Amino acid sequence: MKAIASVVLSLFIVLVVLATPVFAAGNLTVTGASLAPTFINTNVTTSMLNLSLNSTVNTTNITTINVTFIGINATNISAVEVRNASGDAQAISYTTNSTTNKTTVSLSTAIGVNTSANNTILIAISLFQNATLRSAVAVNISASTEIGVDSGSNVTITNSSVQTGNSQVQDIHANVTVTPLYVDTGMINQSFIYTLVPAGRDPFYNISITIPTNYTIVNVTEVRQGSSVLYNDTTSIVTVAFNRTTGVINLTNTASGGFSTTGSVTVNISANTSTATVTALQFNSTITGSNISQALPNITGSNITVATQQLVNITNVKVSKGTALVNNTDFWEFNLTMNFTANVSGIVQFKLTNWNNSANQTIALQNGTSGNITYYASLRDAANSSRIMNVTNDYNLTQGVSLQSCCLTTNVYTLVLKMIIPAGTPSSASWYAAYGIIFRSS
């Protein structure tokens, strides 16, 4: 019996030894380098500190980092991020302690550093937009104990602590919109209004606008701030330059103080639109000045994205008067029923070929091209005969028919095409013509 008990006990001891965990604590060395820019904009996340991580023994897992703020109260800080070397956020803290001027960033997934692969992480901060202007901000990791690691691992910070340089707080921002939001395909000289509303306490001096790649810049016709004209054919307080190849428009305000922090800046841009349907084309911009180059946020939604599509659908063409005397006053009339693919405002533009028949005879739409011209063809709104235009072989870029309550996808509209028959027109039952219709959004 004693021998058996001894065997059992020995086996138990062996099992206990095998089940005992092996701790492999790591030794982590941290070297810091300042990334702090000379100037920092509010409400923009900015990388401030680069931490190079090197494990000399085994693997070290970082679970928390305490970041201290220098030169500015923690209440000015809206967020602190730990990023990887590519700039992707790994963890974010939105809570700061104004008593210690510090925040703790906790990593839900620890950052591991082993002897076979060094690592790099970035510390980035974002300031509330009401942060104290012209103040200097820096971030600091004051001791090795401010970097939390797994149990048993050691941390050594080169030079005992790391601190960035100072960044001066600036506040340059603008909210942007573009109109119209829907335009027809293949439009020549379509007008767009790009609006920047200053949203910061510092002025900006330069605006760079990039139009969609499917568009071609024709011209910039006017720049205003509030009611003041800054650029047009006779005024050049703002210098305007554009590149049709890149689609970039640069505006520089040469006046003292640049663009004011109050009053919307409106830029009237003429461009040729895409010939193909494109559901979302974005206008992008940057503003610079007050020591900051600020790429405006890519605001999602309808305020900077334009859809290019066929806006008018002709659903029916009906002959309402198909016979006429050849007396220079009698006429044909046709009702064109139509609807819209988007809720828009603007004017319908229309063109028509000369009339032809099976005998290759022709009726022109007008009696000449200069002098006292008589126009035989017209297009009008069936609901309001005062809304009328002369019809020619080509679109008139400045003329069209503005429809009442224009224009909703839920409504049906009717246009009336009238053709007066000039004296001397050959009698025929085979007259025909082809039309084109587009919508110029306003």
C-alpha positions as CSV (number, residue, x, y, z in Angstrom):
1,M,0.0,0.0,0.0
2,K,2.8,2.5,0.8
3,A,4.5,1.8,-2.6
4,I,1.3,2.5,-4.5
5,A,0.6,5.8,-2.6
6,S,4.2,6.9,-3.4
7,V,3.6,6.3,-7.1
8,V,0.4,8.3,-7.1
9,L,2.0,11.2,-5.2
10,S,5.0,11.3,-7.6
11,L,2.6,11.4,-10.6
12,F,0.7,14.3,-9.0
13,I,3.9,16.3,-8.5
14,V,4.9,15.8,-12.2
15,L,1.5,17.1,-13.3
16,V,1.8,20.2,-11.2
17,V,5.2,21.0,-12.6
18,L,3.9,20.6,-16.2
19,A,0.9,22.8,-15.5
20,T,3.0,25.7,-14.0
21,P,2.9,28.7,-16.4
22,V,6.1,30.1,-17.9
23,F,6.2,33.9,-17.7
24,A,8.0,35.6,-20.7
25,A,8.3,39.2,-19.6
26,G,9.5,41.7,-22.2
27,N,11.8,44.6,-22.1
28,L,10.5,47.5,-24.2
29,T,12.6,50.6,-25.2
30,V,10.7,53.7,-26.3
31,T,12.2,56.5,-28.3
32,G,10.1,59.6,-29.1
33,A,10.3,62.1,-31.9
34,S,8.2,65.3,-32.2
35,L,5.8,65.6,-35.1
36,A,4.3,68.7,-33.9
37,P,3.7,71.3,-36.6
38,T,4.4,74.9,-36.0
39,F,0.7,75.7,-36.2
40,I,-2.2,73.5,-35.4
41,N,-5.8,74.0,-36.5
42,T,-8.8,73.4,-34.2
43,N,-11.2,70.6,-34.9
44,V,-8.6,68.7,-36.9
45,T,-6.8,65.6,-35.7
46,T,-3.1,66.2,-35.9
47,S,-0.2,63.8,-35.2
48,M,2.1,65.2,-32.6
49,L,4.4,62.5,-31.4
50,N,6.1,59.4,-33.0
51,L,7.0,56.6,-30.6
52,S,9.5,54.0,-31.9
53,L,9.1,50.8,-30.0
54,N,11.9,48.1,-29.7
55,S,11.7,45.0,-27.6
56,T,15.0,43.6,-26.4
57,V,13.6,40.6,-24.7
58,N,10.6,38.5,-25.6
59,T,7.3,40.3,-26.3
60,T,5.8,43.4,-24.7
61,N,2.1,44.2,-25.0
62,I,1.1,47.9,-24.6
63,T,-2.4,48.2,-23.1
64,T,-2.6,51.9,-22.0
65,I,-0.8,55.2,-22.6
66,N,-1.1,58.3,-20.4
67,V,-0.7,61.5,-22.4
68,T,0.0,64.8,-20.6
69,F,-0.8,68.2,-22.2
70,I,1.7,71.1,-21.9
71,G,0.9,74.8,-22.4
72,I,-2.9,74.4,-22.7
73,N,-5.6,73.2,-20.4
74,A,-7.0,69.8,-21.0
75,T,-10.5,71.2,-21.4
76,N,-9.3,72.5,-24.8
77,I,-8.6,68.9,-26.0
78,S,-11.5,67.1,-27.6
79,A,-9.8,63.8,-28.4
80,V,-6.5,61.9,-28.2
81,E,-5.7,59.1,-30.6
82,V,-3.2,56.3,-30.7
83,R,-2.4,55.6,-34.4
84,N,-0.4,53.0,-36.2
85,A,2.4,54.0,-38.5
86,S,0.0,54.3,-41.4
87,G,-2.1,56.9,-39.5
88,D,-5.0,54.6,-38.7
89,A,-6.6,55.0,-35.3
90,Q,-6.0,52.1,-32.9
91,A,-7.7,53.7,-29.9
92,I,-9.2,57.1,-28.9
93,S,-9.8,58.8,-25.6
94,Y,-12.5,61.6,-25.4
95,T,-12.0,62.1,-21.7
96,T,-9.4,64.4,-20.2
97,N,-8.6,65.3,-16.6
98,S,-8.2,69.1,-16.1
99,T,-6.7,68.5,-12.7
100,T,-3.8,66.4,-14.0
101,N,-3.9,67.8,-17.5
102,K,-3.8,64.3,-18.7
103,T,-5.8,61.5,-20.5
104,T,-5.5,57.8,-20.6
105,V,-5.9,56.0,-23.9
106,S,-6.9,52.4,-23.4
107,L,-6.3,49.9,-26.2
108,S,-8.9,47.2,-26.4
109,T,-6.4,45.2,-28.5
110,A,-3.0,45.4,-27.1
111,I,-0.1,46.6,-29.3
112,G,2.5,43.8,-29.3
113,V,6.2,44.4,-29.8
114,N,8.7,41.5,-30.0
115,T,12.4,41.1,-30.8
116,S,11.8,40.2,-34.4
117,A,9.8,43.3,-35.4
118,N,10.0,46.8,-34.1
119,N,6.9,48.9,-34.1
120,T,5.8,52.6,-34.4
121,I,2.8,54.3,-33.0
122,L,1.7,57.9,-33.3
123,I,0.0,60.1,-30.7
124,A,-2.5,62.6,-32.3
125,I,-4.7,65.2,-30.7
126,S,-7.8,67.2,-31.7
127,L,-8.7,70.6,-30.2
128,F,-12.2,71.9,-29.6
129,Q,-13.0,74.7,-32.1
130,N,-13.2,77.1,-29.2
131,A,-9.7,76.3,-28.0
132,T,-7.7,79.3,-26.9
133,L,-6.3,81.1,-30.0
134,R,-2.6,81.6,-30.2
135,S,-1.9,79.4,-27.3
136,A,1.0,76.9,-27.6
137,V,0.2,73.2,-27.1
138,A,2.5,70.2,-26.7
139,V,2.1,66.6,-25.5
140,N,4.3,64.7,-23.1
141,I,4.8,61.2,-21.9
142,S,6.5,62.0,-18.6
143,A,7.8,58.6,-17.4
144,S,8.0,55.0,-18.3
145,T,5.2,54.2,-15.9
146,E,2.8,56.2,-18.1
147,I,3.0,53.4,-20.7
148,G,0.9,50.4,-19.4
149,V,2.2,47.0,-20.4
150,D,1.4,43.3,-19.5
151,S,2.5,42.0,-16.2
152,G,6.2,41.4,-15.7
153,S,7.3,43.5,-18.7
154,N,9.6,46.5,-18.3
155,V,9.5,49.9,-20.1
156,T,12.5,52.2,-20.6
157,I,12.0,55.6,-22.3
158,T,15.0,57.1,-23.9
159,N,16.0,60.3,-22.0
160,S,13.4,59.3,-19.3
161,S,10.5,61.2,-21.0
162,V,9.4,62.4,-24.4
163,Q,7.8,65.7,-25.3
164,T,6.8,67.3,-28.6
165,G,7.6,70.8,-29.7
166,N,5.0,73.6,-29.4
167,S,2.2,74.1,-31.9
168,Q,0.3,77.5,-32.0
169,V,-3.4,77.2,-32.1
170,Q,-5.2,78.6,-35.1
171,D,-8.9,78.4,-36.1
172,I,-9.6,78.4,-39.9
173,H,-12.7,76.6,-41.2
174,A,-15.5,77.0,-43.7
175,N,-18.6,75.1,-44.6
176,V,-19.2,74.5,-48.3
177,T,-22.2,74.0,-50.6
178,V,-22.7,73.8,-54.4
179,T,-25.8,74.5,-56.5
180,P,-27.5,73.2,-58.6
181,L,-27.4,69.6,-57.3
182,Y,-28.8,68.2,-60.6
183,V,-27.6,69.1,-64.1
184,D,-28.4,67.8,-67.5
185,T,-25.8,65.7,-69.5
186,G,-23.7,67.4,-72.0
187,M,-24.6,71.0,-70.9
188,I,-22.5,73.8,-72.4
189,N,-21.6,76.6,-70.1
190,Q,-23.6,75.3,-67.1
191,S,-23.4,77.7,-64.2
192,F,-22.5,76.5,-60.7
193,I,-22.5,78.5,-57.5
194,Y,-19.8,77.3,-55.0
195,T,-20.4,78.8,-51.5
196,L,-18.0,78.9,-48.6
197,V,-19.3,80.1,-45.3
198,P,-16.4,81.0,-42.9
199,A,-16.7,79.0,-39.7
200,G,-13.5,79.9,-37.9
201,R,-12.0,82.9,-36.0
202,D,-9.1,83.3,-38.4
203,P,-9.4,84.6,-42.0
204,F,-8.2,82.6,-45.0
205,Y,-6.5,84.1,-48.0
206,N,-6.6,81.4,-50.7
207,I,-9.3,79.0,-52.0
208,S,-8.6,76.1,-54.3
209,I,-11.6,74.4,-55.8
210,T,-11.3,71.1,-57.8
211,I,-14.3,70.4,-60.0
212,P,-15.3,66.9,-61.0
213,T,-13.0,65.1,-63.5
214,N,-15.9,64.6,-65.9
215,Y,-16.4,68.4,-66.2
216,T,-14.5,71.1,-68.1
217,I,-14.0,74.6,-66.7
218,V,-15.2,77.3,-69.0
219,N,-14.8,80.4,-66.8
220,V,-15.1,81.9,-63.4
221,T,-17.4,84.8,-63.9
222,E,-17.7,86.3,-60.4
223,V,-16.5,86.1,-56.8
224,R,-18.3,87.8,-54.0
225,Q,-18.2,88.0,-50.2
226,G,-21.5,89.0,-48.8
227,S,-22.7,91.9,-51.1
228,S,-19.1,92.9,-52.1
229,V,-17.9,92.0,-55.6
230,L,-14.3,90.8,-55.3
231,Y,-13.9,89.6,-58.9
232,N,-15.7,90.1,-62.3
233,D,-14.9,91.6,-65.7
234,T,-14.1,94.9,-64.1
235,T,-13.0,94.1,-60.6
236,S,-9.9,92.0,-59.5
237,I,-9.5,92.3,-55.7
238,V,-9.3,88.5,-55.9
239,T,-6.9,87.0,-58.4
240,V,-8.4,84.0,-60.3
241,A,-6.5,81.3,-62.1
242,F,-7.8,78.0,-63.4
243,N,-6.4,75.0,-65.2
244,R,-8.8,73.2,-67.6
245,T,-6.7,70.1,-67.7
246,T,-6.6,69.5,-63.9
247,G,-10.0,71.1,-63.2
248,V,-8.5,73.3,-60.4
249,I,-9.5,76.9,-59.7
250,N,-7.3,79.0,-57.5
251,L,-8.5,82.2,-55.8
252,T,-6.2,84.5,-54.0
253,N,-7.4,87.5,-52.0
254,T,-4.9,90.3,-52.4
255,A,-6.7,92.6,-50.0
256,S,-5.4,93.2,-46.5
257,G,-7.0,90.7,-44.1
258,G,-8.0,88.3,-46.9
259,F,-11.4,86.8,-46.9
260,S,-13.3,88.0,-43.8
261,T,-14.5,85.7,-41.1
262,T,-18.0,87.0,-41.8
263,G,-20.0,86.8,-45.0
264,S,-20.4,83.9,-47.4
265,V,-17.9,83.7,-50.3
266,T,-19.7,82.8,-53.5
267,V,-17.9,81.7,-56.6
268,N,-19.8,81.6,-59.9
269,I,-18.3,78.8,-62.1
270,S,-19.2,78.0,-65.7
271,A,-18.4,74.4,-66.8
272,N,-19.3,71.9,-69.5
273,T,-20.9,68.9,-67.8
274,S,-20.3,65.2,-68.4
275,T,-21.9,63.7,-71.5
276,A,-22.6,60.5,-69.6
277,T,-24.9,60.0,-66.6
278,V,-22.9,60.1,-63.3
279,T,-24.9,59.8,-60.1
280,A,-22.4,61.6,-57.8
281,L,-19.7,64.0,-58.7
282,Q,-18.0,65.9,-55.9
283,F,-16.6,69.4,-55.8
284,N,-13.6,69.5,-53.4
285,S,-11.7,72.5,-52.0
286,T,-8.9,73.6,-49.7
287,I,-8.4,76.9,-47.9
288,T,-5.1,78.4,-46.8
289,G,-4.1,81.4,-44.7
290,S,-3.5,82.3,-41.1
291,N,-0.6,79.8,-41.1
292,I,-2.8,76.9,-42.0
293,S,-3.5,74.9,-45.1
294,Q,-6.9,73.4,-44.5
295,A,-8.4,70.7,-46.6
296,L,-12.1,71.1,-46.1
297,P,-13.8,67.9,-44.8
298,N,-15.3,65.7,-47.4
299,I,-18.9,66.4,-46.4
300,T,-21.1,63.5,-47.4
301,G,-24.6,64.3,-48.6
302,S,-26.2,66.6,-51.3
303,N,-24.4,69.8,-50.5
304,I,-21.2,69.3,-52.4
305,T,-22.2,66.4,-54.7
306,V,-23.8,66.9,-58.1
307,A,-25.7,64.4,-60.1
308,T,-25.4,64.5,-63.9
309,Q,-28.4,62.9,-65.7
310,Q,-31.0,63.4,-68.4
311,L,-33.5,65.7,-66.6
312,V,-36.3,65.8,-69.1
313,N,-38.4,62.9,-70.3
314,I,-40.8,63.5,-73.2
315,T,-43.6,61.0,-72.6
316,N,-45.8,61.9,-75.5
317,V,-45.9,64.1,-78.7
318,K,-49.4,64.8,-79.9
319,V,-50.5,66.7,-83.0
320,S,-53.1,69.2,-81.9
321,K,-53.3,71.0,-85.3
322,G,-51.8,69.2,-88.3
323,T,-53.1,71.2,-91.3
324,A,-52.5,74.8,-92.3
325,L,-53.1,77.2,-95.1
326,V,-50.0,78.4,-96.9
327,N,-50.6,82.1,-96.1
328,N,-47.8,83.0,-93.8
329,T,-50.1,83.1,-90.7
330,D,-51.6,79.7,-90.4
331,F,-49.7,77.1,-88.4
332,W,-49.2,73.5,-87.1
333,E,-49.2,72.8,-83.3
334,F,-47.9,69.9,-81.3
335,N,-48.3,69.2,-77.6
336,L,-45.2,67.7,-75.9
337,T,-46.0,66.0,-72.6
338,M,-43.0,65.7,-70.2
339,N,-41.8,65.0,-66.7
340,F,-38.6,65.4,-64.8
341,T,-36.2,62.9,-63.2
342,A,-35.3,65.2,-60.3
343,N,-36.7,68.2,-58.5
344,V,-35.0,71.1,-60.2
345,S,-35.4,74.8,-61.2
346,G,-34.3,76.5,-64.3
347,I,-35.4,76.6,-68.0
348,V,-36.2,74.2,-70.8
349,Q,-34.1,74.7,-73.9
350,F,-35.2,73.4,-77.3
351,K,-33.9,73.0,-80.8
352,L,-35.5,71.8,-84.0
353,T,-34.2,70.8,-87.4
354,N,-35.6,72.4,-90.6
355,W,-38.7,70.6,-91.8
356,N,-38.2,68.1,-94.7
357,N,-40.5,66.0,-96.7
358,S,-40.2,62.9,-98.9
359,A,-39.5,65.1,-102.0
360,N,-36.4,66.5,-100.2
361,Q,-38.1,69.9,-99.9
362,T,-37.4,72.1,-96.9
363,I,-39.1,74.6,-94.6
364,A,-36.6,76.8,-92.6
365,L,-37.4,77.9,-89.1
366,Q,-36.6,81.6,-89.8
367,N,-36.3,83.9,-92.8
368,G,-32.7,84.8,-92.3
369,T,-29.8,85.1,-89.9
370,S,-29.4,88.8,-89.5
371,G,-31.4,92.0,-89.7
372,N,-35.2,91.9,-89.3
373,I,-35.6,88.2,-88.7
374,T,-39.0,86.5,-88.7
375,Y,-39.1,83.3,-86.5
376,Y,-41.7,80.8,-87.6
377,A,-41.2,78.3,-84.8
378,S,-41.9,78.9,-81.1
379,L,-42.2,76.9,-77.9
380,R,-44.4,77.9,-75.0
381,D,-45.7,76.6,-71.7
382,A,-49.2,75.3,-72.2
383,A,-50.3,76.6,-68.8
384,N,-48.9,80.1,-69.4
385,S,-48.6,81.4,-72.9
386,S,-46.3,84.3,-71.8
387,R,-43.6,81.8,-71.2
388,I,-42.4,81.4,-74.7
389,M,-39.2,81.2,-76.8
390,N,-38.2,81.3,-80.5
391,V,-37.0,77.9,-81.7
392,T,-33.9,77.7,-83.9
393,N,-31.7,74.9,-85.2
394,D,-29.4,75.2,-82.2
395,Y,-29.8,75.6,-78.4
396,N,-29.8,79.3,-77.4
397,L,-27.7,79.3,-74.2
398,T,-29.6,82.4,-72.8
399,Q,-33.2,81.5,-73.8
400,G,-35.7,78.9,-72.8
401,V,-39.1,78.3,-71.2
402,S,-39.3,78.6,-67.5
403,L,-42.1,76.4,-66.3
404,Q,-44.5,77.3,-63.5
405,S,-43.8,75.7,-60.2
406,C,-40.7,74.3,-61.9
407,C,-40.0,71.4,-61.6
408,L,-41.1,68.4,-59.6
409,T,-40.8,64.7,-60.4
410,T,-44.4,64.3,-59.4
411,N,-45.8,66.8,-61.9
412,V,-46.6,66.5,-65.6
413,Y,-45.9,69.4,-67.9
414,T,-47.0,70.3,-71.4
415,L,-45.2,72.4,-73.9
416,V,-46.7,73.6,-77.2
417,L,-44.6,73.7,-80.3
418,K,-46.0,76.1,-82.9
419,M,-44.8,76.3,-86.5
420,I,-46.1,79.0,-88.8
421,I,-46.2,78.0,-92.4
422,P,-44.4,80.5,-94.6
423,A,-46.0,81.6,-97.9
424,G,-44.9,79.5,-100.9
425,T,-44.4,76.3,-98.8
426,P,-45.0,73.3,-101.0
427,S,-48.1,71.3,-100.1
428,S,-47.2,67.9,-98.7
429,A,-48.4,65.4,-96.1
430,S,-44.9,64.1,-95.3
431,W,-43.3,67.0,-93.5
432,Y,-41.2,66.0,-90.5
433,A,-38.5,67.4,-88.2
434,A,-36.3,66.2,-85.3
435,Y,-36.1,68.0,-82.0
436,G,-33.7,68.1,-79.0
437,I,-34.5,69.2,-75.5
438,I,-32.4,69.9,-72.4
439,F,-32.8,71.5,-69.1
440,R,-30.5,74.3,-67.8
441,S,-30.5,74.1,-64.1
442,S,-30.3,77.4,-62.2
